[in-house]
Amino acid sequence: MKNVTLSADERHIAAARARARAENTTLNEEFRKWLDDYSKAARVEAAMAIIDRIASYASSGGRKFTRDEMNER
C-alpha cells in the first residue's frame, strides 16, 4: 500500500477524526473507502459511455426478442 500526504483545514481534520472515532473507525479507513468509491465512479462513467455508444447504432427498434431468438448462436 502506498502512503499519500494530504493537506486540509485543521478544523475539518479534527471533526472528521471525531466522527470516525464515534463510528468506531479511523480517518485513514474512511479515506480508503472514499478513494475506492471515487475510482470506481470513473470506471462506471467509462462503461456507461461505451453502452451509450453501442446503443447509438445497435437497436432492436423497440422489438422484444423471443427466448429462442435470444439464445440463437
C-alpha positions as CSV (number, residue, x, y, z in Angstrom):
1,M,0.0,0.0,0.0
2,K,1.3,3.5,-0.9
3,N,1.2,6.4,1.5
4,V,-0.3,9.7,0.4
5,T,0.1,13.1,2.2
6,L,-2.9,15.4,2.1
7,S,-3.4,19.0,3.3
8,A,-6.7,20.2,4.8
9,D,-8.0,22.7,7.3
10,E,-7.2,21.6,10.9
11,R,-10.8,22.0,11.9
12,H,-12.0,19.7,9.2
13,I,-9.5,17.1,10.1
14,A,-10.4,17.2,13.8
15,A,-14.1,17.0,13.0
16,A,-13.5,14.1,10.6
17,R,-11.4,12.2,13.2
18,A,-14.0,12.8,15.9
19,R,-16.8,11.4,13.6
20,A,-14.6,8.4,12.6
21,R,-13.9,7.7,16.3
22,A,-17.6,7.9,17.1
23,E,-18.3,5.4,14.3
24,N,-15.5,3.0,15.6
25,T,-13.3,3.5,12.5
26,T,-10.4,5.7,11.5
27,L,-10.0,8.6,9.2
28,N,-7.5,6.5,7.2
29,E,-10.1,3.8,6.7
30,E,-12.7,6.2,5.7
31,F,-10.4,7.8,3.1
32,R,-9.6,4.3,1.7
33,K,-13.3,3.7,1.3
34,W,-13.8,7.1,-0.4
35,L,-10.9,6.5,-2.7
36,D,-12.3,3.2,-3.7
37,D,-15.7,4.6,-4.5
38,Y,-14.2,7.6,-6.3
39,S,-12.0,5.4,-8.5
40,K,-15.0,3.1,-9.3
41,A,-17.1,6.1,-10.4
42,A,-14.6,6.8,-13.2
43,R,-14.9,3.2,-14.4
44,V,-18.7,3.3,-14.3
45,E,-18.7,6.5,-16.3
46,A,-16.4,4.9,-18.9
47,A,-18.6,1.8,-19.1
48,M,-21.8,3.9,-19.5
49,A,-20.1,5.9,-22.3
50,I,-19.4,2.6,-24.1
51,I,-23.0,1.5,-23.6
52,D,-24.3,4.8,-24.9
53,R,-22.0,4.5,-28.0
54,I,-23.2,0.9,-28.7
55,A,-26.9,2.0,-28.2
56,S,-26.5,4.7,-30.8
57,Y,-26.0,2.1,-33.6
58,A,-27.3,-1.2,-32.1
59,S,-31.1,-1.1,-31.6
60,S,-33.9,-3.5,-31.7
61,G,-36.3,-0.7,-32.7
62,G,-38.4,-1.4,-29.6
63,R,-39.0,-5.0,-30.7
64,K,-39.0,-7.7,-28.0
65,F,-37.0,-10.8,-28.8
66,T,-38.3,-14.3,-28.0
67,R,-36.4,-16.6,-25.8
68,D,-35.3,-18.7,-28.7
69,E,-34.1,-15.6,-30.6
70,M,-32.1,-14.5,-27.5
71,N,-30.4,-18.0,-27.3
72,E,-29.6,-18.4,-31.0
73,R,-25.9,-18.7,-31.7
